[in-house]
Amino acid sequence: WLSTIIKHYSTLVQLLYQGNKSTGDNFDGVPNIDHTQPFVRKDIIEWLIWLRETIGFQDFRFDFTKGYASKFVKEYIEESKPLFAVGEYWDSCEYAPPDNHLSYNQDKHRQRIINWIDSTGGLCAAFDFTTKGILQEAVKGELWRLRDPEEKPPGVMGWWPSRSVTFIENHDTGSTQGHWPFPPDHVMEGYAYILTHPGIPTVFYDHFFDWGDSFHDEIAKLMEIRKSQDIHSRSAVKILEASSNLYSAIIDDKLCMKIGEGSWCPSGPEWKLAACGDRYAVWHK
């Protein structure tokens, strides 16, 4: 009977301790799933297909993608075939000593996000944390940040807009957690920026439903303008001004916008004011 117990114990140990080393960063708040195991990936793929075909989800969001190798994200997308997928590759921006102020040049930061997108075969978009980090500093009187040395937007949006999912806030950065909040008095400036620019903009639930009718209606108006003017993820941006208190741009030569305290409007009678609010305005032809 002793040999039988030892045999069963050995089998149990093999079952419990057959995991491999992590393929990414660790996070103590959740189990560290071993994606290198074929049976684990099979279960995940079957679950994703069930979510899509039975429940009706069309798109997937991959959380904490620094926690596992991007090749697994690629495999899960290839096998489950969502219409769209986005990953949360949240990396720290570049900050300059001695005051730890956000650096103007965030090329290394956005390149790391782009490298991650590329490693999924371009199948998965990524949240544009570079744009968020720059934008929430820019609206504090540093709008010059919104033009990079090549006259392009400074985030992932400026280099790979069709894979850039822009946002102002999410459940981690704002809301009840507030890990990296956007300045609340400048939220509409932020939406005036991302909802008129290329990339794939997202609207935060709290802002749209919990911040009152005024915020809801202003955001909805900007969404309607984007749709009616056919502004899309690959739209062309011509930055006209990027100074401390004024940013203005023309998008696809059919929409014009400004944010900041500086006074500005486009020249020419063809431009009609479409929306305006505190420190922002949008025109179209």
C-alpha positions, 0 to 999 in steps of 0.5 A: 500500500505504501508503494501505491501511495507514493505512486499516486503522490508522484502523479499528483506532484507531476500534475500540480507542478508541470508549469514552465517559466513565465514568458512575461512580467508577473502580476501578483493579483492574478494566477500566472497562466502557463501559455506554453502548455498546448492544453492551456492554449487549446482551452483558451481558444475554445473559450474564445470561440465560444464567446464569439459564436455562442455569446456573440462577442465580436471583438476581444481585449487582451489584458496586461499583455506584458505578462505573456509572450505576444506570439500567444496573442497572435495564435489566439486571434488566428484561431478564434478570428475576432473582427477586431482585437486590442491589447493593453501594453502599458509601459512607462513613459520616458521622464527626465531628471531632476524633476521627473517631468515627462520628456518631449521625445517619447519615440522609445515609448511608442516604439515599444508598443509598435514592436509589440503590435508587430510581434502579433503579426499586426493582428492586434491593435494596442491602446495608445498609452503614448498619446494619453501620456503626452496629451494629459500633460499637453493640455496643462499649457504645453500643447507644443508636445502634440507635434513631433520633430517630423510634424506628426502626432507624437504617439503611436497614432503618428506612426501606425494610426490604424493600430492605435486605439486612442483613449482619455481614460480607462478603468485603471487610469481613472474612475475609482482607481485613478492610477494615471488620471487625465486632468478632469477640467481638460477632458473635453479638450482630450476628446476634441483631439482624439475624436477628430484625429486618426487612430481608433478612438474610444470613449470612457463609460464614466465620461459618457454616462456618469458625468452628466448630460453636458459631457454626454451631449458634447462627446456625442456631438464630436462622435457624430461629426467624426462619422459624418465627415468620414474621419477614420483610422488612416486620416491625414493630419496637417498640424497648423499650430502647436504652441503652449496654449494653442493646438490646431490641425486640419484632418483630411482637408474636411475637418478643422479643430483647435484646443487650448486657451489661444484664440484661433479659427480657420480662414475661408468662408467654406469652414463652418463651426460644427462644435465648440466648448471650453477650450475647444472648437471644431469646424467642417466644410 
